[in-house]
Amino acid sequence: MRTRNASRTRDELLVAASELFAERGFDGTTTRDIGERAGADPALIARYFGSKAALYLATLHTDDAPRDLLDPERLADLLSRIGNQGPGPVLRAAVQRHDDEAIQGAAQTALDERLVAPLRARLAAAGIDRPALRAELAVAAFTGIALGRAAGALPALRDAPEDDVLALTAELLAAISPRTT
């Protein structure tokens, strides 16, 4: 029998959640799945993180500085990941409030740090007027495209080849954020 180590268990839950969210997305992952993969009682997720959404947000904290949405690789990666796994709480924070204010605040902070701030910084450095507004407009447009495609309610968007969606999304974002390359 293994001796319980709270720090190790927390880390194992975090690793398991990161893997499962990457494989299955937020909605496709249950706390039971996370607990099984980590070899821990799923109830410990509530103890160490508060909720599945809070655990998801904890998986987002990396040392990598995210690239902005005008970076073609970043845009392609995000559209592909959302297409395969569905949107997580961070993207949803842009369009729908979470019931838990702490989770909502953390999701909004993550949304800003991961999507808005890198683009805002690029636009400001390029001397583009209203960089904060333009960055938020670009993120809102991207969010609408990603969520609309994931929901499948817009048939042309749903059925379009990923390369077409990527190219047209890049054009749209470039129009919002001109002359930054």
Backbone as numpy.savetxt, mean C-alpha at the origin, in Angstrom:
# Nx Ny Nz CAx CAy CAz Cx Cy Cz
9.11 -28.62 23.96 8.28 -27.44 23.96 9.16 -26.19 23.96
8.81 -25.26 23.12 9.58 -24.04 22.95 9.21 -23.03 24.03
10.20 -22.38 24.60 9.97 -21.33 25.57 9.45 -20.10 24.85
8.42 -19.49 25.41 7.85 -18.32 24.77 8.75 -17.11 24.97
9.01 -16.44 23.86 9.80 -15.23 23.87 8.97 -14.19 23.13
8.46 -13.19 23.84 7.53 -12.23 23.26 8.13 -11.51 22.05
9.37 -11.10 22.15 10.01 -10.37 21.06 10.14 -11.26 19.82
10.56 -12.49 20.04 10.71 -13.42 18.91 9.35 -13.72 18.29
8.35 -13.95 19.13 7.01 -14.24 18.62 6.47 -13.07 17.81
6.67 -11.86 18.31 6.22 -10.67 17.59 6.91 -10.59 16.23
8.22 -10.82 16.21 8.98 -10.78 14.96 8.50 -11.87 14.00
8.21 -13.06 14.51 7.75 -14.17 13.66 6.37 -13.85 13.08
5.51 -13.23 13.87 4.21 -12.81 13.34 4.37 -11.76 12.25
5.29 -10.85 12.45 5.55 -9.80 11.47 6.07 -10.39 10.16
7.00 -11.32 10.25 7.55 -11.96 9.05 6.47 -12.77 8.33
5.72 -13.55 9.10 4.65 -14.37 8.50 3.62 -13.47 7.82
3.24 -12.39 8.48 2.26 -11.47 7.90 2.79 -10.84 6.62
4.05 -10.41 6.64 4.66 -9.81 5.44 4.60 -10.78 4.27
4.96 -12.02 4.52 4.95 -13.04 3.45 3.54 -13.28 2.94
2.60 -13.45 3.87 1.22 -13.75 3.46 0.54 -12.57 2.77
0.76 -11.37 3.28 0.17 -10.20 2.61 0.74 -10.06 1.21
2.03 -10.37 1.03 2.64 -10.31 -0.30 2.07 -11.38 -1.21
1.81 -12.57 -0.67 1.29 -13.68 -1.47 -0.20 -13.54 -1.78
-0.98 -13.15 -0.77 -2.44 -13.22 -0.87 -3.16 -11.88 -0.77
-2.43 -10.85 -0.40 -3.08 -9.56 -0.19 -3.69 -9.47 1.20
-4.17 -8.29 1.54 -4.73 -8.06 2.87 -6.00 -8.87 3.09
-6.94 -8.76 2.15 -8.23 -9.44 2.32 -8.11 -10.95 2.24
-7.13 -11.45 1.50 -6.96 -12.89 1.34 -6.17 -13.55 2.45
-5.77 -12.78 3.43 -4.98 -13.31 4.55 -5.80 -13.22 5.83
-5.86 -14.33 6.56 -6.57 -14.31 7.84 -5.56 -14.30 8.99
-6.03 -13.90 10.15 -5.16 -13.94 11.32 -4.78 -15.38 11.65
-5.68 -16.29 11.37 -5.37 -17.72 11.59 -4.20 -18.16 10.69
-4.23 -17.72 9.42 -3.14 -18.04 8.49 -1.81 -17.50 9.02
-1.84 -16.27 9.50 -0.62 -15.64 10.01 -0.10 -16.40 11.21
-0.99 -16.71 12.15 -0.60 -17.46 13.33 -0.02 -18.82 12.99
-0.65 -19.53 12.06 -0.15 -20.85 11.65 1.24 -20.75 11.05
1.43 -19.78 10.15 2.74 -19.65 9.51 3.82 -19.27 10.54
3.45 -18.46 11.51 4.41 -18.02 12.53 4.59 -19.05 13.63
3.72 -20.06 13.66 3.79 -21.04 14.74 3.36 -20.43 16.07
2.39 -19.52 16.00 1.95 -18.81 17.21 0.42 -18.75 17.24
-0.11 -18.52 18.40 -1.54 -18.35 18.57 -1.96 -17.06 17.87
-2.93 -17.12 16.95 -3.35 -15.91 16.25 -3.87 -14.81 17.18
-4.30 -15.18 18.37 -4.76 -14.17 19.33 -3.63 -13.22 19.73
-2.39 -13.67 19.54 -1.26 -12.81 19.88 -1.14 -11.61 18.93
-1.76 -11.69 17.77 -1.77 -10.54 16.85 -2.44 -9.36 17.54
-3.57 -9.61 18.18 -4.26 -8.53 18.91 -3.40 -8.03 20.06
-2.72 -8.93 20.73 -1.89 -8.54 21.87 -0.71 -7.66 21.45
-0.01 -8.07 20.39 1.21 -7.37 19.99 0.98 -6.21 19.03
-0.10 -6.28 18.23 -0.32 -5.27 17.20 -1.64 -4.53 17.33
-2.62 -5.15 17.97 -3.93 -4.52 18.14 -4.97 -5.05 17.18
-4.59 -5.28 15.92 -5.53 -5.78 14.92 -4.75 -6.24 13.69
-5.46 -6.91 12.80 -4.84 -7.32 11.53 -4.43 -6.08 10.73
-5.26 -5.04 10.72 -4.92 -3.83 9.97 -3.66 -3.18 10.55
-3.55 -3.15 11.86 -2.35 -2.57 12.48 -1.12 -3.41 12.17
-1.28 -4.72 12.13 -0.17 -5.60 11.76 0.24 -5.33 10.31
-0.74 -5.17 9.44 -0.44 -4.85 8.04 0.39 -3.57 7.96
-0.04 -2.56 8.69 0.70 -1.29 8.68 2.12 -1.48 9.21
2.28 -2.33 10.20 3.62 -2.59 10.75 4.52 -3.25 9.71
3.94 -4.02 8.79 4.75 -4.66 7.75 5.27 -3.66 6.74
4.69 -2.48 6.70 5.10 -1.48 5.71 6.33 -0.71 6.10
6.70 -0.74 7.36 7.86 0.03 7.81 9.14 -0.67 7.40
9.78 -0.08 6.40 11.05 -0.62 5.91 12.07 0.51 5.93
13.31 0.15 5.74 14.36 1.15 5.67 14.46 1.76 4.28
13.77 1.18 3.30 13.84 1.67 1.93 13.05 2.96 1.80
13.64 3.93 1.16 12.91 5.16 0.84 12.12 4.87 -0.43
10.79 4.97 -0.37 10.00 4.65 -1.56 10.24 5.65 -2.69
10.25 5.13 -3.90 10.35 5.98 -5.08 8.96 6.54 -5.38
8.91 7.62 -6.14 7.62 8.24 -6.40 6.88 7.55 -7.55
5.64 7.92 -7.72 4.78 7.30 -8.73 5.19 7.60 -10.16
6.02 8.62 -10.38 6.49 8.91 -11.74 7.63 7.98 -12.15
8.17 7.23 -11.20 9.19 6.23 -11.51 8.48 5.05 -12.17
8.80 4.74 -13.43 8.07 3.69 -14.15 8.09 2.33 -13.45
9.21 1.98 -12.83 9.28 0.69 -12.13 8.38 0.68 -10.90
8.36 1.77 -10.18 7.51 1.88 -8.98 6.04 1.78 -9.37
5.65 2.51 -10.41 4.27 2.49 -10.87 3.87 1.09 -11.32
4.72 0.45 -12.10 4.43 -0.91 -12.59 4.31 -1.89 -11.43
5.22 -1.78 -10.46 5.19 -2.68 -9.30 3.90 -2.50 -8.52
3.51 -1.26 -8.26 2.29 -1.01 -7.48 1.05 -1.51 -8.20
0.91 -1.20 -9.48 -0.26 -1.64 -10.23 -0.33 -3.17 -10.28
0.79 -3.81 -10.48 0.82 -5.27 -10.53 0.47 -5.87 -9.17
1.08 -5.34 -8.13 0.84 -5.87 -6.78 -0.62 -5.71 -6.38
-1.20 -4.55 -6.65 -2.60 -4.32 -6.31 -3.50 -5.21 -7.16
-3.12 -5.41 -8.42 -3.89 -6.31 -9.28 -3.86 -7.75 -8.81
-2.74 -8.18 -8.27 -2.60 -9.56 -7.81 -3.13 -9.77 -6.40
-2.96 -8.78 -5.54 -3.28 -8.98 -4.12 -4.45 -8.15 -3.63
-4.90 -7.21 -4.44 -5.95 -6.31 -3.99 -5.36 -5.16 -3.19
-6.15 -4.14 -2.97 -5.68 -2.97 -2.23 -5.64 -3.24 -0.73
-4.64 -2.72 -0.07 -4.52 -2.86 1.37 -5.05 -1.62 2.08
-4.94 -1.60 3.40 -5.47 -0.47 4.18 -4.87 0.88 3.84
-3.63 0.92 3.38 -3.01 2.20 3.07 -3.72 2.85 1.88
-3.92 2.13 0.81 -4.61 2.68 -0.35 -6.07 2.99 -0.02
-6.68 2.14 0.76 -8.07 2.37 1.14 -8.22 3.62 2.00
-7.17 3.97 2.74 -7.24 5.17 3.59 -7.47 6.42 2.77
-7.12 6.38 1.48 -7.31 7.54 0.61 -8.78 7.75 0.25
-9.59 6.70 0.39 -10.98 6.82 -0.04 -12.01 6.44 1.01
-11.57 5.79 2.07 -12.54 5.35 3.08 -11.88 5.36 4.46
-12.55 5.96 5.42 -12.04 6.01 6.79 -12.13 4.64 7.44
-11.14 4.34 8.24 -11.14 3.12 9.05 -11.91 3.43 10.33
-12.57 2.44 10.88 -13.34 2.64 12.12 -12.45 3.02 13.29
-11.27 2.48 13.32 -10.33 2.75 14.42 -9.50 3.98 14.04
-9.62 5.05 14.82 -8.92 6.29 14.50 -7.40 6.14 14.49
-6.88 5.30 15.39 -5.43 5.08 15.43 -4.96 4.41 14.14
-5.73 3.43 13.67 -5.39 2.74 12.42 -5.53 3.72 11.26
-6.58 4.53 11.27 -6.77 5.51 10.21 -5.59 6.47 10.16
-5.18 6.96 11.31 -4.04 7.89 11.35 -2.77 7.24 10.85
-2.53 6.00 11.26 -1.33 5.30 10.81 -1.39 5.03 9.30
-2.57 4.68 8.80 -2.73 4.43 7.36 -2.51 5.71 6.57
-3.04 6.83 7.07 -2.84 8.11 6.38 -1.37 8.51 6.40
-0.70 8.28 7.52 0.73 8.58 7.59 1.49 7.72 6.59
1.16 6.43 6.54 1.83 5.53 5.60 1.53 5.94 4.16
0.30 6.35 3.88 -0.07 6.82 2.54 0.79 8.02 2.16
0.94 8.95 3.08 1.76 10.12 2.80 3.23 9.73 2.60
3.77 8.94 3.52 5.19 8.58 3.45 5.52 7.75 2.21
4.63 6.85 1.83 4.93 5.89 0.77 4.54 6.39 -0.63
3.52 7.24 -0.72 3.06 7.66 -2.04 3.12 9.18 -2.26
2.62 9.96 -1.33 2.53 11.41 -1.55 3.89 12.09 -1.39
4.57 11.87 -0.28 5.80 12.61 0.02 6.89 12.44 -1.03
7.15 11.23 -1.53 8.20 11.13 -2.56 7.89 11.94 -3.82
6.64 11.94 -4.23 6.26 12.72 -5.41 6.27 14.21 -5.10
5.78 14.59 -3.94 5.80 16.00 -3.53 7.23 16.53 -3.53
8.16 15.74 -3.03 9.57 16.15 -3.00 10.13 16.30 -4.41
9.79 15.38 -5.30 10.26 15.47 -6.69 9.74 16.74 -7.35
8.46 17.01 -7.16 7.85 18.18 -7.78 8.43 19.46 -7.22
8.62 19.52 -5.92 9.20 20.72 -5.29 10.62 20.94 -5.79
11.40 19.87 -5.89 12.78 19.99 -6.36 12.85 20.46 -7.81
11.82 20.11 -8.59 11.77 20.53 -9.99 11.19 21.93 -10.16
10.76 22.54 -9.05 10.20 23.88 -9.12 8.79 23.94 -9.68
8.09 22.84 -9.63 6.71 22.79 -10.13 5.80 23.49 -9.11
4.88 24.30 -9.60 3.98 25.01 -8.68 3.02 24.03 -7.99
2.64 24.37 -6.79 1.71 23.61 -5.96 2.07 22.13 -5.86
3.29 21.81 -5.44 3.72 20.42 -5.41 2.87 19.52 -4.50
2.40 20.04 -3.37 1.59 19.22 -2.47 0.26 18.86 -3.12
-0.40 19.84 -3.71 -1.68 19.58 -4.37 -1.51 18.64 -5.55
-0.50 18.88 -6.36 -0.26 18.01 -7.53 0.05 16.57 -7.10
0.85 16.43 -6.05 1.18 15.09 -5.57 -0.07 14.37 -5.08
-0.91 15.08 -4.33 -2.13 14.45 -3.83 -3.10 14.14 -4.96
-3.19 15.01 -5.97 -4.03 14.71 -7.13 -3.54 13.46 -7.86
-2.23 13.34 -8.01 -1.67 12.18 -8.68 -1.95 10.90 -7.89
-1.80 10.97 -6.58 -2.07 9.80 -5.73 -3.56 9.46 -5.78
-4.43 10.47 -5.76 -5.86 10.23 -5.84 -6.22 9.58 -7.18
-5.63 10.06 -8.27 -5.89 9.47 -9.58 -5.39 8.02 -9.62
-4.19 7.81 -9.13 -3.65 6.45 -9.10 -4.53 5.53 -8.25
-4.96 6.02 -7.09 -5.81 5.23 -6.20 -7.11 4.86 -6.89
-7.72 5.81 -7.56 -8.96 5.52 -8.28 -8.77 4.49 -9.37
-7.68 4.60 -10.09 -7.39 3.62 -11.14 -7.18 2.24 -10.54
-6.35 2.17 -9.51 -6.04 0.87 -8.89 -7.28 0.24 -8.26
-8.06 1.03 -7.53 -9.26 0.49 -6.89 -10.32 0.13 -7.93
-10.46 0.98 -8.95 -11.43 0.69 -10.00 -11.10 -0.59 -10.75
-9.84 -0.79 -11.02 -9.40 -2.02 -11.70 -9.61 -3.22 -10.80
-9.26 -3.10 -9.53 -9.40 -4.22 -8.59 -10.86 -4.58 -8.37
-11.74 -3.59 -8.32 -13.17 -3.85 -8.09 -13.83 -4.50 -9.30
-13.30 -4.23 -10.49 -13.85 -4.84 -11.70 -15.15 -4.22 -12.18
-15.59 -3.13 -11.59 -16.86 -2.52 -11.96 -16.79 -1.73 -13.27
-15.58 -1.37 -13.70 -15.38 -0.64 -14.94 -14.79 -1.63 -15.96
-15.62 -2.16 -16.86 -15.19 -3.29 -17.70 -13.97 -3.02 -18.58
-13.88 -1.84 -19.19 -12.72 -1.56 -20.05 -11.45 -1.51 -19.22
-11.52 -0.91 -18.05 -10.37 -0.84 -17.16 -10.02 -2.23 -16.63
-11.03 -2.97 -16.23 -10.84 -4.33 -15.70 -10.18 -5.24 -16.73
-10.63 -5.17 -17.97 -10.19 -6.11 -19.00 -8.97 -5.67 -19.79
-8.54 -4.44 -19.62 -7.40 -3.93 -20.39 -6.12 -4.65 -19.99
-5.24 -4.91 -20.94 -3.94 -5.49 -20.59 -3.19 -4.59 -19.61
-2.47 -5.19 -18.71 -1.75 -4.43 -17.69 -0.81 -3.40 -18.30
-0.16 -3.74 -19.41 0.76 -2.79 -20.06 0.02 -1.54 -20.54
-1.20 -1.71 -21.06 -1.99 -0.56 -21.51 -2.38 0.33 -20.34
-2.83 -0.31 -19.25 -3.21 0.46 -18.06 -1.99 1.21 -17.52
-0.86 0.54 -17.50 0.37 1.17 -17.00 0.74 2.38 -17.86
0.73 2.23 -19.18 1.12 3.32 -20.07 0.17 4.52 -19.94
-1.12 4.25 -19.90 -2.09 5.35 -19.80 -2.06 6.00 -18.42
-1.82 5.21 -17.39 -1.70 5.78 -16.04 -0.47 6.67 -15.96
0.63 6.23 -16.53 1.85 7.05 -16.54 1.60 8.36 -17.29
0.87 8.32 -18.41 0.54 9.55 -19.14 -0.30 10.49 -18.29
-1.29 9.94 -17.62 -2.16 10.75 -16.77 -1.37 11.40 -15.64
-0.53 10.63 -14.97 0.26 11.18 -13.87 1.25 12.23 -14.37
1.80 12.03 -15.56 2.72 13.01 -16.12 1.99 14.32 -16.42
0.73 14.23 -16.81 -0.05 15.45 -17.09 -0.30 16.24 -15.81
-0.50 15.53 -14.71 -0.71 16.21 -13.42 0.60 16.80 -12.91
1.69 16.14 -13.24 3.01 16.51 -12.71 4.00 16.77 -13.85
3.83 17.86 -14.59 4.62 18.07 -15.81 6.10 18.40 -15.55
6.89 18.16 -16.55 8.29 18.57 -16.62 9.12 18.21 -15.38
9.04 16.96 -14.94 9.84 16.59 -13.78 10.91 15.58 -14.11
10.98 15.13 -15.33 11.97 14.10 -15.68 13.25 14.71 -16.18
